[in-house]
Amino acid sequence: MATNPSSTSTAASNTPATPIIIAEKIGKTYRTGKLEVPALREVSFAVNPGEFVAIVGPSGSGKSTLFYLLGGLTSPTSGSLTIDGADFSRLSDLERTRLRRAKIGFIFQRFNLLPTLSAMGNIEIAHDIANLGAKERSAFDRDLLTKLTDLLNISERLDHRPNELSGGEQQRVAIARALITRPSIVLADEPTGNLDTKNSDAVLKMLVRSNRELGQTTLMITHNPEAAAIAGRILHMRDGEIVRIETGAGRFGSATGVPQATAGEGISAV
Ligand code: ADP
């Protein structure tokens, strides 16, 4: 289970890159009464900035727990977790919340759009929430909004409420909502789980494009092997451990017209 995150490097330069995520022997045990459920057992890995990583594994293998930790929604019971230079395992709840708002974008299976707001309102509110408690309020980034809505093909749909949009459109709005704050890390939990094949493909392509064009690091939980294949790396989980790391096929690699991610680099062995 030993890992050496500092040994990671980029394919292009062969110089050591500083991983944006460093998990060192992180464990999470849930306690309910006298019962202890070890959901994660000494998981170690590192992810380089800009990587696209898929996390797969059967139900109960610890994928969601790993996401809660990476997203700062809870803290590990053992080990250390460094996200973009901050040790999440040592922060108070308030400090973790602040960093989560500043650094992490979430995309959910059920989209989680607010039903009473338009698509635009849903994107704007993400910016407002990210500014909560910030020392200096950042201006809403209109240029980024235009770029995202063009990329995601939703510019004509911004006045519509979620119930007037297809599932695929709702998920694309949810992606814009996650990206408008320029998070350094995007966590997508089964983003295609509620979509048909056509919409699934479109959403996956857009996740890959936004990962490459906006340069953020993307981690995606999925049950779908075709979805996992778009990633540069695939982490296989079982019984709270990473049991295998596989290089993804980069299914949309050339279709986007941008260079392939640095497949084969970035995550050290577990
Ligand atoms: P996955 O996302 O791969 O389905 P989870 O991370 O949800 O896996 O669950 C891993 C293990 O932790 C499972 O055995 C699950 O029952 C247990 N678990 C998850 N959340 C809790 C919780 N809040 N309290 C107690 N046990 C939990």
Boltz pocket constraint, residues with backbone or C-beta under 6 A from the ligand:
constraints:
  - pocket:
      binder: B
      contacts: [[A, 30], [A, 31], [A, 32], [A, 37], [A, 38], [A, 39], [A, 57], [A, 58], [A, 59], [A, 60], [A, 61], [A, 62], [A, 63], [A, 64], [A, 65], [A, 66]]
      max_distance: 6.0
